[in-house]
Amino acid sequence: MRLPIPSVPGIAVLVALGIVVATAGLTAFANGPVPHVDLTVSVPPDGRLPSGGIASLLVTLSPSNAAVEPRFFIVEGPIVFAWNTTGVDGSGGLGTATYRISAPCSDCPIPAGTMFIVRVYDVLSGTYSFSPTLRA
């Protein structure tokens, strides 16, 4: 019974693959854990327009760790709109914050009846979190 002996090019490929996998693993450890963010969306009493559209929202983030720097986007089908953060309330408990976000201009609220989601980008971790699909 003969045991297979790897060739020199085969050993080089295995060593290169090992280096790539080790580098990827070390990079993942260096960046730290990616935070998981739960988000809840509601319409404030003054957020709905007479037309039925939505000009502002309250987005509550409940991160598992407090290191979150959010940017907010409204996604309507294939179109993505950046919304402005106009206020933050950190009194919701440990690691929870409620942000008031608003349309970037007075002529660009979410129209009544439109299906949309809120997408939150965390600058610190480079990750996104999404709300369930909502209707204006």
Residue pairs with C-beta under 8 A, 6 or more apart in sequence:
6 14
33 65
34 125
34 127
35 63
35 64
35 65
35 67
35 68
35 122
35 124
35 125
35 127
36 63
36 64
37 61
37 62
37 63
37 64
37 68
37 70
37 120
37 122
37 127
37 129
38 61
38 62
38 63
38 129
39 59
39 60
39 61
39 62
39 118
39 120
39 129
39 130
39 131
40 59
40 60
40 62
40 131
41 57
41 58
41 59
41 60
41 118
41 131
41 134
42 57
42 58
42 60
43 54
43 56
43 57
43 58
44 56
44 57
44 58
44 100
46 56
47 54
47 55
47 56
47 57
47 58
48 54
48 55
49 55
49 109
51 111
51 112
52 111
52 112
52 113
52 136
53 109
53 110
53 111
53 112
53 136
54 109
54 110
54 136
55 102
55 103
55 106
55 109
56 86
56 100
56 101
56 102
56 103
57 83
57 100
57 101
57 102
57 118
58 98
58 99
58 100
58 101
59 72
59 98
59 99
59 101
59 118
59 120
59 131
60 92
60 96
60 97
60 98
60 99
61 68
61 70
61 96
61 97
61 98
61 99
61 120
61 129
62 95
62 96
63 95
63 96
64 95
65 95
66 94
66 95
67 124
67 125
68 97
68 122
68 124
68 125
69 122
69 123
69 124
70 85
70 99
70 120
70 121
70 122
70 123
71 82
71 120
71 121
71 122
71 123
72 82
72 83
72 84
72 85
72 99
72 101
72 118
72 119
72 120
72 121
73 80
73 81
73 82
73 83
73 118
73 119
73 120
73 121
74 80
74 81
74 83
74 103
74 110
74 116
74 117
74 118
74 119
75 81
75 116
75 117
75 118
75 119
76 110
76 114
76 115
76 116
77 115
80 119
81 103
81 104
81 108
82 104
83 101
83 102
83 103
83 104
84 101
84 102
84 103
84 104
85 99
85 100
85 101
86 100
86 101
86 102
87 99
87 100
88 97
88 98
88 99
88 100
89 97
89 98
89 99
89 100
90 96
90 97
92 98
101 118
103 109
103 110
110 116
110 136
111 136
112 136
113 135
113 136
114 135
114 136
115 133
115 134
115 135
115 136
116 133
116 134
116 135
116 136
117 130
117 131
117 132
117 133
117 134
118 130
118 131
118 134
119 128
119 129
119 130
119 131
120 128
120 129
120 130
121 127
121 128
122 128
122 129
